[in-house]
């Protein structure tokens, strides 16, 4: 291939790319107003659906509904020491000062069968694996008392949340221990 053939091919390719680019820009400029109008209409439809659903998207509504069902289930969940094969959730309670025995932990968190609690020593601390009522994701402005209102019949049991979880802060998962009078009804 000669040098002049290579230059003419290069020139043709450059012109073709420039024409293609100009065509795309021209089509964009012609259709820009239609695309922006379509986008505005889609946003208006989305906003009207959001308003119709109380300002929340359907996914958020579904998540909130599932969250309320979970809270209702945990609120009615009672510790039953006789259930061996049923689903049971466990939490990790760290005895930072090594002042509790298994019996003390069972009494503190209303577990009627101390044998359901396991203990291990880790770095000089006793770590207890304790049956718990459930888990809760702490949202901003929630307190132990407001969380207890969701899960317990007696608000005085909110102290259990503070005792079991060393820290209760936003966007943290905390354990909900069993409340007093947690025997099966």
N, C-alpha and C positions, 0 to 999 in steps of 0.2 A: 504494500500500500504506500502510495506516494504521500509526500508531505501536503500537497494541495488537496488530495482526496480526504486526508485526515482533518484538515482545517474546515473543509466544506461540511463534513459530517458533524463536526463539533458545532459549527454555526447553525446547522439545521436543528440539532438537539437543543441548543440554547434558545432558539426562536420558539420551538415547540413547548418548552418548559415555560417560557414567558407567556405564550398564548394561553396555556392551561391555567397559569396563575391569574392572568387577567380575566379569564372566563369565570373562575371561582369567585374572584372579588366582585365581578359584575353581578353574578347570581346572588351573592350575599347581599349586595346593596339593594337589588330589586326586591328580595324576599325579607329583608330585615324587619320592615314594619309589620308584615304578616306574622313573622316568628315572635316578635315582641308582643303582639296582640294575643297570639295563642298562649304565650307564657302568662300574660296577665289574666286571661280567662281561666286557665288551669289553677292559678293561685287563688282567684276568687272562688272557684268551686271548692278548693281545699279549705279555704277560710270558712265558707258557709257550712261545710261538713263539720269542721272543728267546732264552730259555734253551736250547731245542732246537737253535738255530743258533749256540751258543757265545757267547751274550750280544750278538750283533750282528744288526742287521736284515738282511733279504735284500738291500736296496740297498747296505748297507755291505759285505756279503760279496761282492756282484758287483763293487763298486768295488775291493776289495782283490784279487780274482781278476784283474781287468783290469790292475791295477798290477803284480802279479807277472808276468803275461805280458809286459808292457812291459819290465820289468827283465830278464827272460830274453832277450827279443829284443835289447835293447841290449847285454847281456853278450856275446852271440854275434856282434854286429855288428862287422865289420872294415872298415877303410878300404881301398877298392879304387880306385886312381887311374885305372884303365881304364874304370870304369863312368861313362858320360857321361849316360845318360838315366835312371838309377835314382834313387830318392828319396834325398836326402842332406840332413842337417840342418846348419845353420851357426850358429855362435855369434860373438859380438862380443868380441874380446880387445882391451882398451885398454892400450896401452903408455904409461903415464903419464909415464915419464922419457925416452921416445924413445931407448931403448938397443938396440932390436932391428931387424933387417932381416927381410925376408920369409923369407929362408933360415933365419935364427935361429929365427923363430916356427915354421917347418915342422919344424925339427929338435927344438925344445923340446916340441912337441905331437905328434910322431911322424907327421907328414904326409909321405909319400914324394914327393909331387908339389907343389912350392912354387907352381906355376902355379894351383893350385886355391885359393890364398889371395889375397884382394883387400885392398888397403890404401888408406886415405884419411886425410888430415890434417884433424883437427877441433880447433879452438881450440888449435893448437900441439901436439897429441898425435897419435900414430899410432894409428888404429883399424883392427884387422885383422878381416876376416870369414873365419873359419876353419871347415873341416868339423869337426863334433864327433860323438861317438858318440850322444849323446842329452841329454835334460833330466831333472832330478830335482827334485821338490818336497821341500825339507828339512823334516822333521818335528821336533818338540821332542826333545831329547836325542840327535839324530843328529850325528855328527862326520864329518869328511872320511874318516877310516879306516873307519867303519861303512858309509858310503855306498860307498866303494871296494870293500868286501867284496861288495856287491850287483852291481857292474858289472865288476870286474877279477879276473883270475886271480891276479895278483901284487899283494899289498897295498902294496908299495913304490910303486906307481903312484898311491897316494892323494895324493902331493905334487902331481900334475898338477891335481887338483881345486882345491887351494889356490892354485896358480900361475895358473890360468885365471880363477878367480872371486876377485875382490878381497875378497869377504865371503861367508861361509857361515853363514847364520843361519836360525832357524826361520821357516817359511812363506814362504821365498824360493825362487824357481826358479833352479837353477844349471845350468850346462853341464857335461856329462861329456865331457872330451876323450878322444881315442884313447890307448890305453895303448901301452907299448913292445911291439915284436914284433907290430905291428898289420897286418902284411901278410896277404893272404888265405891261408887254409890249404888 
